[in-house]
Structure formats: C-alpha cells, structure tokens
Amino acid sequence: GHEMYCIPYRAKRMPQKDVLLEESSGMVSGEYIYLYPPGIPFLVPGEVIHDDCIRKMKEYKIQSLNIKGLKQKEQLYITVLDR
C-alpha cells in the first residue's frame, strides 16, 4: 500500500534534502520517482518510502532501467522532506 504523509502539492513546497537511497526508509519522498517508459510514478512527493520500494528501485537500476527522479553520484540519492 501507499502511505501518504501529505499531498504532493504540499510536499513539493516543503524543505528538502538529498539522502542515500539505502538510508531513506521511513522518510518522505520529495520527488516523483518513475520508470521511463512508461512514465507512471511508483513514488510521489509526500509518500512514505518503505524498504520494498527501495529494493525495487535497486533491482530496476541493476537491470539498467531508466529511473527518473533519483540522483546518481557515486551512489543513488533520493530527495526527501527535511523534517
């Protein structure tokens, strides 16, 4: 299920920070995360990030699928609410 902390409109306007994807469990997404194609988000701003979602994103990355919304430096980072 999808656990919402707040609506996407509100989340996009709250203070945010980038954290390592591995360390984001229990935090709240500040960004839309989606596979492209097809472009349907599997994580939206304001949604609580759970372990299964992190695992799924890592699997997609291993499969070289195009994940939009994550930041790639040396490792994968995700934008979360700074609360």
PyMOL commands that set and color helices and strands:
alter all, ss='L'
color gray80, all
select helices_A, chain A and resi 8-11+21-23+51-62
alter helices_A, ss='H'
color red, helices_A
select strands_A, chain A and resi 16-20+33-35+41-43+67-68+71-72+76-81
alter strands_A, ss='S'
color yellow, strands_A
deselect
rebuild
show_as cartoon
